Protein backbone atom coordinates (compact mmCIF):
# COMPACT_ATOMS: atom_id res chain seq x y z
CA UNK A 1 0.00 0.00 0.00
CA UNK A 2 1.41 3.41 -0.97
CA UNK A 3 0.37 7.05 -1.15
CA UNK A 4 0.25 8.85 -4.51
CA UNK A 5 3.08 11.40 -4.35
CA UNK A 6 1.22 14.08 -6.35
CA UNK A 7 -1.96 14.04 -4.23
CA UNK A 8 -2.75 16.99 -1.95
CA UNK A 9 -5.60 15.29 -0.07
CA UNK A 10 -5.09 13.95 3.45
CA UNK A 11 -4.25 10.25 3.45
CA UNK A 12 -2.14 7.79 5.39
CA UNK A 13 -0.57 4.39 4.80
CA UNK A 14 0.28 1.28 6.78
CA UNK A 15 -2.53 1.60 9.32
CA UNK A 16 -5.07 -0.99 8.17
CA UNK A 17 -5.15 -2.38 11.72
CA UNK A 18 -7.04 0.82 12.65
CA UNK A 19 -9.75 0.22 10.04
CA UNK A 20 -12.40 -1.30 12.41
CA UNK A 21 -11.98 1.55 14.91
CA UNK A 22 -12.01 4.09 12.10
CA UNK A 23 -15.31 2.78 10.73
CA UNK A 24 -16.78 2.96 14.24
CA UNK A 25 -15.65 6.59 14.45
CA UNK A 26 -17.16 7.36 11.03
CA UNK A 27 -20.51 5.94 12.08
CA UNK A 28 -20.28 7.82 15.38
CA UNK A 29 -19.67 11.11 13.62
CA UNK A 30 -22.55 10.47 11.20
CA UNK A 31 -24.84 9.77 14.16
CA UNK A 32 -23.69 12.94 15.92
CA UNK A 33 -25.49 15.04 13.30
CA UNK A 34 -28.85 13.49 14.25
CA UNK A 35 -29.96 13.64 10.62
CA UNK A 36 -33.57 12.72 9.90
CA UNK A 37 -34.12 9.43 8.13
CA UNK A 38 -34.06 9.66 4.33
CA UNK A 39 -32.44 13.12 4.41
CA UNK A 40 -29.25 12.52 2.40
CA UNK A 41 -29.69 12.84 -1.37
CA UNK A 42 -26.13 11.86 -2.38
CA UNK A 43 -23.23 10.11 -0.68
CA UNK A 44 -19.64 9.84 -1.91
CA UNK A 45 -17.12 7.46 -0.31
CA UNK A 46 -13.78 8.66 -1.56
CA UNK A 47 -10.72 10.69 -0.71
CA UNK A 48 -8.54 7.59 -0.97
CA UNK A 49 -9.36 3.96 -1.56
CA UNK A 50 -12.43 2.97 0.49
CA UNK A 51 -12.38 -0.60 -0.89
CA UNK A 52 -9.24 -1.23 1.20
CA UNK A 53 -11.59 -1.50 4.17
CA UNK A 54 -12.79 -4.85 2.81
CA UNK A 55 -16.29 -6.17 2.29
CA UNK A 56 -17.31 -6.62 5.95
CA UNK A 57 -16.42 -3.09 7.06
CA UNK A 58 -17.82 -1.52 3.89
CA UNK A 59 -21.13 -3.31 4.45
CA UNK A 60 -21.20 -2.02 8.03
CA UNK A 61 -20.48 1.56 6.95
CA UNK A 62 -22.93 1.52 4.06
CA UNK A 63 -25.66 0.08 6.31
CA UNK A 64 -25.27 3.10 8.61
CA UNK A 65 -25.31 5.44 5.61
CA UNK A 66 -28.44 3.86 4.11
CA UNK A 67 -30.41 4.67 7.26
CA UNK A 68 -29.96 8.35 6.41
CA UNK A 69 -30.38 8.29 2.62
CA UNK A 70 -33.48 9.20 0.66
CA UNK A 71 -35.14 6.80 -1.75
CA UNK A 72 -33.28 6.89 -5.06
CA UNK A 73 -30.18 8.49 -3.52
CA UNK A 74 -26.91 8.30 -5.41
CA UNK A 75 -24.25 6.42 -3.42
CA UNK A 76 -20.80 6.44 -5.03
CA UNK A 77 -17.75 4.45 -3.93
CA UNK A 78 -14.28 5.16 -5.31
CA UNK A 79 -12.18 2.10 -6.07
CA UNK A 80 -8.69 1.15 -7.12
CA UNK A 81 -9.29 -1.27 -10.03
CA UNK A 82 -6.58 -3.67 -8.88
CA UNK A 83 -8.35 -4.17 -5.53
CA UNK A 84 -11.83 -4.84 -6.88
CA UNK A 85 -12.92 -8.50 -6.66
CA UNK A 86 -16.26 -10.09 -7.67
CA UNK A 87 -17.08 -10.64 -3.99
CA UNK A 88 -16.35 -7.02 -3.13
CA UNK A 89 -18.38 -5.71 -6.08
CA UNK A 90 -21.35 -7.87 -5.08
CA UNK A 91 -20.99 -6.68 -1.48
CA UNK A 92 -21.06 -3.05 -2.63
CA UNK A 93 -24.19 -3.32 -4.74
CA UNK A 94 -25.85 -5.48 -2.10
CA UNK A 95 -25.12 -2.78 0.49
CA UNK A 96 -26.76 -0.02 -1.54
CA UNK A 97 -23.94 1.48 -3.63
CA UNK A 98 -25.35 2.77 -6.92
CA UNK A 99 -22.19 3.81 -8.79
CA UNK A 100 -18.45 3.11 -8.64
CA UNK A 101 -15.69 5.47 -9.75
CA UNK A 102 -12.53 3.68 -10.87
CA UNK A 103 -9.23 5.51 -10.45
CA UNK A 104 -7.54 4.52 -13.71
CA UNK A 105 -5.37 7.65 -14.28
CA UNK A 106 -3.68 5.98 -17.29
CA UNK A 107 -3.44 2.56 -18.90
CA UNK A 108 0.19 3.23 -19.83
CA UNK A 109 2.48 1.29 -17.48
CA UNK A 110 5.28 3.86 -17.68
CA UNK A 111 2.97 6.77 -16.87
CA UNK A 112 1.42 4.80 -14.01
CA UNK A 113 4.91 4.25 -12.61
CA UNK A 114 5.57 8.00 -12.76
CA UNK A 115 2.40 8.58 -10.73
CA UNK A 116 3.30 5.82 -8.28
CA UNK A 117 0.19 3.81 -9.14
CA UNK A 118 0.30 0.12 -8.28
CA UNK A 119 -1.09 -2.53 -10.60
CA UNK A 120 -1.41 -2.56 -14.35
CA UNK A 121 -3.79 -0.59 -16.54
CA UNK A 122 -5.34 -3.88 -17.64
CA UNK A 123 -6.89 -4.19 -14.17
CA UNK A 124 -9.37 -1.44 -15.10
CA UNK A 125 -10.87 -3.55 -17.89
CA UNK A 126 -11.22 -6.49 -15.52
CA UNK A 127 -12.73 -4.23 -12.83
CA UNK A 128 -15.31 -2.86 -15.29
CA UNK A 129 -16.34 -6.41 -16.22
CA UNK A 130 -16.56 -7.37 -12.54
CA UNK A 131 -18.81 -4.38 -11.80
CA UNK A 132 -21.09 -5.14 -14.76
CA UNK A 133 -21.29 -8.75 -13.62
CA UNK A 134 -22.35 -7.62 -10.15
CA UNK A 135 -25.14 -5.49 -11.65
CA UNK A 136 -23.71 -1.95 -11.67
CA UNK A 137 -25.10 0.16 -14.50
CA UNK A 138 -23.28 3.38 -13.52
CA UNK A 139 -19.50 3.26 -13.71
CA UNK A 140 -17.08 6.18 -13.82
CA UNK A 141 -13.40 6.26 -14.78
CA UNK A 142 -10.87 8.93 -13.77
CA UNK A 143 -7.90 9.93 -15.95
CA UNK A 144 -5.06 12.43 -15.62
CA UNK A 145 -3.36 14.45 -18.35
CA UNK A 146 -0.18 16.49 -18.13
CA UNK A 147 1.85 13.61 -16.65
CA UNK A 148 5.63 13.86 -17.17
CA UNK A 149 6.40 11.99 -20.39
CA UNK A 150 2.77 11.98 -21.57
CA UNK A 151 1.81 13.06 -25.10
CA UNK A 152 -1.36 13.98 -26.95
CA UNK A 153 -1.20 10.58 -28.64
CA UNK A 154 -1.07 8.77 -25.29
CA UNK A 155 -4.13 10.54 -23.83
CA UNK A 156 -6.01 9.75 -27.03
CA UNK A 157 -5.02 6.10 -26.70
CA UNK A 158 -6.09 6.00 -23.04
CA UNK A 159 -9.52 7.48 -23.72
CA UNK A 160 -10.22 5.32 -26.77
CA UNK A 161 -9.39 2.28 -24.69
CA UNK A 162 -11.75 3.52 -21.98
CA UNK A 163 -14.55 4.06 -24.48
CA UNK A 164 -14.32 0.42 -25.49
CA UNK A 165 -15.48 -0.38 -21.93
CA UNK A 166 -18.47 2.00 -22.24
CA UNK A 167 -18.36 3.68 -18.80
CA UNK A 168 -21.24 6.05 -18.10
CA UNK A 169 -18.92 8.76 -16.79
CA UNK A 170 -15.34 9.85 -17.51
CA UNK A 171 -13.31 12.46 -15.61
CA UNK A 172 -10.17 13.93 -17.13
CA UNK A 173 -8.12 16.09 -14.73
CA UNK A 174 -4.93 18.00 -15.36
CA UNK A 175 -2.12 16.82 -13.08
CA UNK A 176 -1.90 18.93 -9.93
CA UNK A 177 1.14 18.41 -7.72
CA UNK A 178 1.34 19.04 -4.01
CA UNK A 179 3.52 22.08 -3.32
CA UNK A 180 6.91 21.16 -1.87
CA UNK A 181 6.40 17.43 -2.46
CA UNK A 182 9.20 15.06 -3.47
CA UNK A 183 7.11 14.22 -6.53
CA UNK A 184 7.15 17.82 -7.71
CA UNK A 185 10.88 18.20 -7.12
CA UNK A 186 11.51 14.98 -9.04
CA UNK A 187 9.35 15.67 -12.09
CA UNK A 188 8.83 19.42 -12.43
CA UNK A 189 11.43 19.77 -15.21
CA UNK A 190 9.87 16.95 -17.22
CA UNK A 191 6.28 18.20 -17.25
CA UNK A 192 4.67 18.69 -20.66
CA UNK A 193 4.67 22.31 -21.84
CA UNK A 194 1.57 24.39 -21.18
CA UNK A 195 0.53 24.40 -24.84
CA UNK A 196 0.91 20.61 -25.03
CA UNK A 197 -1.31 20.21 -21.95
CA UNK A 198 -3.89 22.42 -23.67
CA UNK A 199 -3.70 20.15 -26.73
CA UNK A 200 -4.26 17.10 -24.51
CA UNK A 201 -7.31 18.74 -22.97
CA UNK A 202 -8.73 19.66 -26.38
CA UNK A 203 -8.10 16.13 -27.65
CA UNK A 204 -9.93 14.65 -24.65
CA UNK A 205 -12.94 16.89 -25.20
CA UNK A 206 -13.04 16.09 -28.92
CA UNK A 207 -12.85 12.32 -28.42
CA UNK A 208 -15.44 12.18 -25.66
CA UNK A 209 -17.94 14.52 -27.28
CA UNK A 210 -17.71 12.57 -30.54
CA UNK A 211 -18.53 9.44 -28.52
CA UNK A 212 -21.73 11.04 -27.17
CA UNK A 213 -20.52 12.23 -23.77
CA UNK A 214 -21.65 15.65 -22.52
CA UNK A 215 -18.90 18.00 -21.36
CA UNK A 216 -21.05 19.03 -18.40
CA UNK A 217 -18.30 20.34 -16.12
CA UNK A 218 -14.73 21.56 -16.61
CA UNK A 219 -13.15 18.11 -16.13
CA UNK A 220 -16.16 15.81 -16.33
CA UNK A 221 -18.03 14.06 -19.13
CA UNK A 222 -21.08 11.83 -18.95
CA UNK A 223 -23.58 10.07 -21.09
CA UNK A 224 -26.89 12.01 -20.99
CA UNK A 225 -28.55 11.58 -17.59
CA UNK A 226 -25.47 10.01 -15.99
CA UNK A 227 -23.85 13.13 -14.59
CA UNK A 228 -22.50 12.70 -11.04
CA UNK A 229 -25.29 14.11 -8.88
CA UNK A 230 -23.05 14.47 -5.84
CA UNK A 231 -20.54 16.66 -7.63
CA UNK A 232 -23.28 18.68 -9.33
CA UNK A 233 -24.66 19.53 -5.88
CA UNK A 234 -21.22 20.64 -4.70
CA UNK A 235 -20.63 22.83 -7.78
CA UNK A 236 -24.08 24.35 -7.23
CA UNK A 237 -23.10 25.51 -3.75
CA UNK A 238 -25.29 23.06 -1.82
CA UNK A 239 -24.59 22.31 1.84
CA UNK A 240 -22.53 19.19 2.50
CA UNK A 241 -21.24 17.19 5.45
CA UNK A 242 -17.80 15.56 5.37
CA UNK A 243 -17.22 12.54 7.58
CA UNK A 244 -13.74 11.30 8.51
CA UNK A 245 -10.20 12.49 9.22
CA UNK A 246 -9.41 15.71 7.36
CA UNK A 247 -12.93 15.99 5.92
CA UNK A 248 -14.44 19.44 5.19
CA UNK A 249 -18.08 20.42 5.78
CA UNK A 250 -20.06 23.53 4.85
CA UNK A 251 -23.55 24.38 6.10
CA UNK A 252 -24.80 27.86 5.37
CA UNK A 253 -21.97 30.26 6.19
CA UNK A 254 -20.25 27.88 8.59
CA UNK A 255 -17.32 25.75 7.43
CA UNK A 256 -15.15 23.34 9.36
CA UNK A 257 -12.53 20.64 8.94
CA UNK A 258 -12.03 17.53 11.04
CA UNK A 259 -8.75 16.60 12.70
CA UNK A 260 -6.26 15.50 10.02
CA UNK A 261 -4.84 12.57 11.94
CA UNK A 262 -6.51 9.14 12.00
CA UNK A 263 -5.50 8.32 15.56
CA UNK A 264 -6.73 11.71 16.84
CA UNK A 265 -9.98 11.31 14.93
CA UNK A 266 -10.60 7.83 16.38
CA UNK A 267 -9.64 9.05 19.85
CA UNK A 268 -12.07 11.94 19.88
CA UNK A 269 -14.84 9.62 18.74
CA UNK A 270 -14.15 7.25 21.61
CA UNK A 271 -13.91 10.11 24.13
CA UNK A 272 -17.18 11.72 23.12
CA UNK A 273 -19.27 8.64 22.46
CA UNK A 274 -21.64 7.90 19.63
CA UNK A 275 -24.38 10.43 18.98
CA UNK A 276 -22.69 13.31 20.82
CA UNK A 277 -21.14 16.48 19.41
CA UNK A 278 -17.93 15.78 17.52
CA UNK A 279 -16.23 19.18 17.73
CA UNK A 280 -12.88 18.41 19.32
CA UNK A 281 -9.99 18.89 16.91
CA UNK A 282 -12.08 20.71 14.30
CA UNK A 283 -11.05 23.96 12.61
CA UNK A 284 -14.00 26.33 12.20
CA UNK A 285 -14.50 29.44 10.11
CA UNK A 286 -17.46 31.63 9.30
CA UNK A 287 -17.81 32.80 5.71
CA UNK A 288 -19.13 36.20 4.74
CA UNK A 289 -22.04 36.55 2.34
CA UNK A 290 -19.56 37.97 -0.17
CA UNK A 291 -17.28 34.95 0.14
CA UNK A 292 -20.23 32.61 -0.31
CA UNK A 293 -21.42 34.49 -3.39
CA UNK A 294 -17.95 34.46 -4.95
CA UNK A 295 -17.58 30.72 -4.32
CA UNK A 296 -20.97 30.11 -5.87
CA UNK A 297 -19.88 31.96 -9.02
CA UNK A 298 -16.47 30.26 -9.21
CA UNK A 299 -17.89 26.77 -8.71
CA UNK A 300 -21.05 27.35 -10.73
CA UNK A 301 -19.16 28.50 -13.80
CA UNK A 302 -17.44 25.11 -13.91
CA UNK A 303 -20.78 23.66 -14.98
CA UNK A 304 -22.11 23.78 -18.51
CA UNK A 305 -25.35 25.14 -17.03
CA UNK A 306 -23.64 28.18 -15.46
CA UNK A 307 -24.75 30.10 -12.38
CA UNK A 308 -27.65 32.39 -11.48
CA UNK A 309 -26.61 36.01 -11.84
CA UNK A 310 -29.19 37.05 -9.23
CA UNK A 311 -27.40 35.06 -6.50
CA UNK A 312 -23.96 36.49 -7.18
CA UNK A 313 -24.45 39.63 -5.08
CA UNK A 314 -21.65 42.15 -5.49
CA UNK A 315 -19.05 39.46 -6.24
CA UNK A 316 -19.34 39.86 -10.01
CA UNK A 317 -17.51 42.81 -11.56
CA UNK A 318 -20.16 44.23 -13.93
CA UNK A 319 -17.57 46.01 -16.08
CA UNK A 320 -15.58 42.81 -16.57
CA UNK A 321 -18.81 40.88 -17.18
CA UNK A 322 -19.59 43.15 -20.13
CA UNK A 323 -16.02 42.96 -21.45
CA UNK A 324 -15.93 39.17 -21.20
CA UNK A 325 -19.28 38.92 -22.96
CA UNK A 326 -18.17 41.24 -25.75
CA UNK A 327 -14.99 39.21 -26.23
CA UNK A 328 -16.95 35.96 -26.48
CA UNK A 329 -15.92 34.28 -23.22
CA UNK A 330 -19.21 34.65 -21.30
CA UNK A 331 -22.89 34.77 -22.18
CA UNK A 332 -26.07 35.46 -20.22
CA UNK A 333 -28.97 33.10 -20.82
CA UNK A 334 -32.27 33.11 -18.89
CA UNK A 335 -30.74 34.96 -15.95
CA UNK A 336 -27.64 32.75 -15.80
CA UNK A 337 -24.07 33.54 -16.70
CA UNK A 338 -22.34 30.76 -18.59
CA UNK A 339 -18.95 30.28 -20.11
CA UNK A 340 -18.98 30.08 -23.88
CA UNK A 341 -17.09 27.20 -25.47
CA UNK A 342 -14.08 29.49 -25.88
CA UNK A 343 -14.42 30.61 -22.27
CA UNK A 344 -14.44 27.05 -20.96
CA UNK A 345 -10.88 26.54 -22.18
CA UNK A 346 -9.67 29.49 -20.08
CA UNK A 347 -12.14 29.19 -17.22
CA UNK A 348 -9.72 30.09 -14.42
CA UNK A 349 -8.65 33.31 -16.14
CA UNK A 350 -12.26 34.28 -16.84
CA UNK A 351 -13.26 33.71 -13.22
CA UNK A 352 -10.28 35.70 -11.96
CA UNK A 353 -11.30 38.68 -14.10
CA UNK A 354 -14.98 38.36 -13.25
CA UNK A 355 -14.30 38.35 -9.51
CA UNK A 356 -11.38 40.77 -9.51
CA UNK A 357 -13.14 43.73 -7.85
CA UNK A 358 -14.27 41.46 -5.00
CA UNK A 359 -10.74 40.11 -4.72
CA UNK A 360 -9.19 43.58 -4.64
CA UNK A 361 -11.52 44.53 -1.82
CA UNK A 362 -9.77 41.89 0.33
CA UNK A 363 -12.81 39.72 1.00
CA UNK A 364 -11.86 36.16 1.84
Secondary structure, DSSP 4 states (H G I P E B T S, - for coil): ----TT--S----S-GGGHHHHHHHHHHHHHHT-PPTT-EEEEEE-SS-GGGG-HHHHHHHHHHHHTTEEEEEEEEEEE-GGG--HHHHHHHHHTT--EEEEEEE-S-HHHHHHHT--S-THHHHHHHHHHHHHT---EEEEEEE--TT--HHHHHHHHHHHHTTT-SEEEEEE----TT-HHHHHHGGGSPPHHHHHHHHHHHHHHHHHTT-EEEETTEEESTT---HHHHHHHTT--B---STT-EEEETTEEEE--S-HHHHHHHHHHH-TTS---TT-EEEE--HHHHHHHHHHHHTTBTT-EEGGGGTT-S-HHHHHHHHHTTSEEEETTEEEE-HHHHTTHHHHHHHHTHHHHHTT--
